[in-house]
Amino acid sequence: MTVSKPLPRRSFLGKAALGIAAAQLASTLPAFAQSTAGAAAAGTARRLEPLRSIEAGGLNIGYFEAGPADGAPVILLHGWPYDIHMFVDVAPLLAAAGFRVVVPYLRGYGTTRFLSADTPRNGQQSVVAVDIIALMDALKIQVATVAGCDWGARTACIMAALWPERVKALVSVSGYLIGSQEAGKTPLPPQAELQWWYQYYFATERGRAGYEKNRDDFARLIWQTASPQWNFDAATFERSAAALHNPDHVAITVHNYRWRLGLADGEAKYQALENRLAKAPVIGVPTITLEGDANGAPHPQPSAYAKKFSGRYEHRLVSGGIGHNLPQEAPDAFAKAVIDVARG
């Protein structure tokens, strides 16, 4: 584990506190009343519901909200090819701890829809962060702790870098994930390139058509390779796979990866943001980065990004065969990081 400028630890935020929070949940949040065992017995999986929606920017964003309306806001951001249920066990822990928890579907996922058919189905990195800032504005959230994994972690990092006045604190799985098209031109060692096979697949029309036709099988393969020791069941996978059948999902996904390689243009109105991100700006808000000890997805080493965080900072390695989908595989560790950094 690499540690730099540690955040203060609080004894009441350990496993005991999380256990108490979970115990309080049954009486405070009816949406989570069904137990994991009961859901499994019924052949289903617990859901984050009921869902809400709100117009924000060019989207009607679907989202789940829990916890007291006057609680300190926490926004949880999912990745690809996952959905809001990446936080199915994290959200109730944070809500029971007194936070106002907002878990939105990113553009191209679940119930989130574009307001206009004419809006480009753009997946470049800055636009997803712009979406979440617009969501905060629509929900009248001035400042929030932002936490995420995969696309969500990158989005959270971008928000903290470009709008630090809106981000109280940050939790990011796999650390500093801000990139640029220029950086995407740099070749990697063969083994690293192999891990990005789907990025090159999506660069072709065959890949776009293949993902359109086989998105469930594709997502299941990514889940298995990114988290080789996570024994998720069919109900757990199918609950999230449904979100990938959003009508804009394939277009957003393909554009995201083609844009990274410089094979697709972004929108001109976001170029100023991309220019700032291309300089790899340092993040100054309090941050905890997390990594699973069995992450099978491409990810940088903690030593490569530790200096990108200039504020209070700590890196935590989560052991026990935890893969890429850390919030869902190790929800207690993820929730504890959010609580620690938000209250540190």
Solvent accessible surface area in square Angstrom, and as a share of the most:
residue,aa,sasa,rsa
1,M,137,0.61
2,T,50,0.29
3,V,67,0.38
4,S,33,0.22
5,K,99,0.42
6,P,90,0.57
7,L,4,0.02
8,P,67,0.42
9,R,155,0.57
10,R,87,0.32
11,S,113,0.73
12,F,111,0.46
13,L,5,0.02
14,G,17,0.16
15,K,172,0.73
16,A,79,0.61
17,A,27,0.21
18,L,4,0.02
19,G,41,0.40
20,I,104,0.53
21,A,6,0.05
22,A,48,0.37
23,A,79,0.61
24,Q,87,0.39
25,L,18,0.09
26,A,75,0.58
27,S,99,0.64
28,T,81,0.47
29,L,27,0.13
30,P,110,0.69
31,A,41,0.32
32,F,14,0.06
33,A,71,0.55
34,Q,84,0.37
35,S,65,0.42
36,T,94,0.55
37,A,76,0.59
38,G,30,0.29
39,A,4,0.03
40,A,60,0.47
41,A,94,0.73
42,A,67,0.52
43,G,57,0.54
44,T,70,0.41
45,A,18,0.14
46,R,31,0.11
47,R,95,0.35
48,L,2,0.01
49,E,80,0.36
50,P,104,0.65
51,L,65,0.32
52,R,124,0.45
53,S,70,0.45
54,I,44,0.22
55,E,111,0.50
56,A,5,0.04
57,G,64,0.61
58,G,37,0.36
59,L,1,0.01
60,N,41,0.21
61,I,3,0.01
62,G,0,0.00
63,Y,11,0.04
64,F,3,0.01
65,E,23,0.10
66,A,8,0.06
67,G,26,0.25
68,P,56,0.36
69,A,88,0.68
70,D,133,0.69
71,G,13,0.12
72,A,50,0.38
73,P,33,0.21
74,V,1,0.00
75,I,0,0.00
76,L,0,0.00
77,L,0,0.00
78,H,0,0.00
79,G,0,0.00
80,W,6,0.02
81,P,1,0.01
82,Y,2,0.01
83,D,1,0.00
84,I,0,0.00
85,H,1,0.00
86,M,0,0.00
87,F,0,0.00
88,V,4,0.02
89,D,42,0.22
90,V,0,0.00
91,A,0,0.00
92,P,5,0.03
93,L,11,0.05
94,L,0,0.00
95,A,6,0.05
96,A,22,0.17
97,A,26,0.20
98,G,32,0.31
99,F,5,0.02
100,R,37,0.13
101,V,0,0.00
102,V,0,0.00
103,V,0,0.00
104,P,0,0.00
105,Y,9,0.03
106,L,3,0.01
107,R,14,0.05
108,G,1,0.01
109,Y,0,0.00
110,G,13,0.12
111,T,64,0.37
112,T,1,0.00
113,R,100,0.36
114,F,21,0.09
115,L,88,0.44
116,S,49,0.32
117,A,97,0.75
118,D,130,0.68
119,T,39,0.23
120,P,70,0.44
121,R,64,0.23
122,N,2,0.01
123,G,0,0.00
124,Q,1,0.00
125,Q,4,0.02
126,S,0,0.00
127,V,1,0.00
128,V,1,0.00
129,A,0,0.00
130,V,41,0.23
131,D,11,0.06
132,I,2,0.01
133,I,18,0.09
134,A,20,0.15
135,L,0,0.00
136,M,0,0.00
137,D,81,0.42
138,A,31,0.24
139,L,19,0.10
140,K,179,0.76
141,I,5,0.03
142,Q,118,0.52
143,V,58,0.33
144,A,1,0.01
145,T,3,0.02
146,V,0,0.00
147,A,0,0.00
148,G,0,0.00
149,C,0,0.00
150,D,27,0.14
151,W,4,0.01
152,G,0,0.00
153,A,0,0.00
154,R,15,0.06
155,T,1,0.00
156,A,0,0.00
157,C,0,0.00
158,I,0,0.00
159,M,0,0.00
160,A,1,0.01
161,A,15,0.12
162,L,9,0.05
163,W,48,0.17
164,P,67,0.42
165,E,105,0.47
166,R,25,0.09
167,V,4,0.03
168,K,100,0.42
169,A,1,0.00
170,L,0,0.00
171,V,0,0.00
172,S,0,0.00
173,V,1,0.00
174,S,3,0.02
175,G,0,0.00
176,Y,21,0.08
177,L,46,0.23
178,I,17,0.09
179,G,29,0.28
180,S,18,0.12
181,Q,55,0.25
182,E,116,0.52
183,A,60,0.47
184,G,34,0.33
185,K,136,0.57
186,T,89,0.52
187,P,111,0.70
188,L,79,0.39
189,P,91,0.57
190,P,118,0.74
191,Q,126,0.56
192,A,29,0.22
193,E,44,0.20
194,L,112,0.56
195,Q,67,0.30
196,W,52,0.18
197,W,92,0.32
198,Y,20,0.08
199,Q,14,0.06
200,Y,90,0.34
201,Y,63,0.24
202,F,0,0.00
203,A,33,0.26
204,T,63,0.37
205,E,106,0.48
206,R,193,0.70
207,G,0,0.00
208,R,79,0.29
209,A,43,0.34
210,G,12,0.11
211,Y,0,0.00
212,E,78,0.35
213,K,166,0.70
214,N,64,0.33
215,R,24,0.09
216,D,52,0.27
217,D,89,0.46
218,F,18,0.08
219,A,0,0.00
220,R,81,0.30
221,L,79,0.39
222,I,12,0.06
223,W,0,0.00
224,Q,88,0.39
225,T,70,0.41
226,A,4,0.03
227,S,2,0.01
228,P,83,0.52
229,Q,115,0.51
230,W,45,0.16
231,N,145,0.74
232,F,38,0.16
233,D,72,0.37
234,A,67,0.52
235,A,20,0.15
236,T,22,0.13
237,F,3,0.01
238,E,102,0.46
239,R,20,0.07
240,S,1,0.01
241,A,4,0.03
242,A,64,0.49
243,A,5,0.04
244,L,0,0.00
245,H,102,0.45
246,N,4,0.02
247,P,99,0.62
248,D,16,0.08
249,H,0,0.00
250,V,8,0.05
251,A,48,0.37
252,I,0,0.00
253,T,0,0.00
254,V,7,0.04
255,H,33,0.15
256,N,1,0.01
257,Y,5,0.02
258,R,54,0.20
259,W,13,0.05
260,R,52,0.19
261,L,38,0.19
262,G,41,0.40
263,L,107,0.53
264,A,22,0.17
265,D,129,0.67
266,G,29,0.28
267,E,35,0.16
268,A,95,0.74
269,K,147,0.62
270,Y,26,0.10
271,Q,91,0.40
272,A,68,0.53
273,L,31,0.15
274,E,10,0.05
275,N,76,0.39
276,R,119,0.44
277,L,1,0.01
278,A,54,0.42
279,K,166,0.70
280,A,38,0.30
281,P,33,0.21
282,V,78,0.45
283,I,0,0.00
284,G,44,0.43
285,V,11,0.07
286,P,29,0.18
287,T,0,0.00
288,I,0,0.00
289,T,0,0.00
290,L,1,0.00
291,E,8,0.04
292,G,4,0.04
293,D,69,0.36
294,A,16,0.13
295,N,17,0.09
296,G,28,0.27
297,A,12,0.10
298,P,28,0.17
299,H,59,0.26
300,P,48,0.30
301,Q,111,0.49
302,P,23,0.15
303,S,87,0.56
304,A,75,0.58
305,Y,5,0.02
306,A,16,0.12
307,K,188,0.80
308,K,46,0.20
309,F,3,0.01
310,S,67,0.43
311,G,19,0.18
312,R,92,0.34
313,Y,1,0.00
314,E,2,0.01
315,H,2,0.01
316,R,25,0.09
317,L,82,0.41
318,V,19,0.11
319,S,82,0.53
320,G,69,0.66
321,G,11,0.11
322,I,20,0.10
323,G,1,0.01
324,H,12,0.05
325,N,0,0.00
326,L,0,0.00
327,P,0,0.00
328,Q,18,0.08
329,E,29,0.13
330,A,13,0.10
331,P,28,0.18
332,D,71,0.37
333,A,30,0.24
334,F,0,0.00
335,A,0,0.00
336,K,38,0.16
337,A,0,0.00
338,V,0,0.00
339,I,5,0.02
340,D,1,0.01
341,V,3,0.02
342,A,6,0.05
343,R,87,0.32
344,G,34,0.33
